[in-house]
Amino acid sequence: MIGAKSNATIVPMRIFGADAALPRGKSLPQPARMTIVFGEPFQYPLPANSTSLRGDELKALYLDIGQEIMRRIAALTPDAP
């Protein structure tokens, strides 16, 4: 994961209403209200031995990072401050 390897700040964000703007079966967007919500920025600290991880251990680390990002995105709601 580029964000973790580069020690970049990750900003989770979620778009609400996009399904109304481009409904299934439509080829052109429809007028709709959409809301973009940004979460709290965070950094995912890599373990000290991350450069020596290989195979399943590295996959497990990437899976953990991805799950944390998705958990933070799922926690965002349209009425979040």
VENSULPE-V483299 format. One record per pair of residues at least 6 apart in sequence whose C-alpha atoms are under 7 Angstrom apart, sorted by the first residue. I is the first residue (numbers start at 1). GAP is how many residues later the second one is. D is the distance in Angstrom with one decimal. If there is no record, write none. Layout:
<<I | GAP | D> <I | GAP | D>>
This chain:
<<1 | 61 | 6.4> <3 | 7 | 6.6> <4 | 40 | 5.6> <4 | 41 | 6.9> <4 | 42 | 6.7> <7 | 36 | 6.5> <8 | 35 | 6.4> <9 | 32 | 6.1> <9 | 33 | 5.5> <9 | 34 | 4.9> <10 | 31 | 5.5> <10 | 32 | 5.3> <10 | 33 | 5.9> <11 | 27 | 6.8> <11 | 28 | 6.1> <11 | 29 | 6.3> <11 | 30 | 4.5> <11 | 31 | 6.6> <12 | 26 | 5.9> <12 | 27 | 5.1> <12 | 29 | 6.9> <12 | 57 | 6.8> <12 | 60 | 6.5> <12 | 61 | 5.5> <13 | 23 | 7.0> <13 | 24 | 5.5> <13 | 25 | 4.4> <13 | 26 | 5.9> <13 | 60 | 6.1> <14 | 22 | 5.8> <14 | 23 | 5.4> <14 | 24 | 6.7> <14 | 59 | 6.2> <14 | 62 | 6.9> <15 | 19 | 6.9> <15 | 20 | 5.7> <15 | 21 | 4.5> <15 | 22 | 6.5> <16 | 18 | 5.5> <16 | 19 | 5.1> <16 | 20 | 6.3> <16 | 62 | 6.7> <17 | 16 | 6.2> <17 | 17 | 4.5> <17 | 18 | 6.5> <18 | 16 | 6.2> <20 | 12 | 6.0> <21 | 8 | 5.3> <21 | 9 | 4.8> <21 | 10 | 5.9> <21 | 11 | 5.0> <22 | 6 | 6.8> <22 | 7 | 4.7> <22 | 8 | 6.0> <35 | 43 | 6.6> <37 | 39 | 6.9> <37 | 41 | 6.6> <39 | 37 | 6.7>>
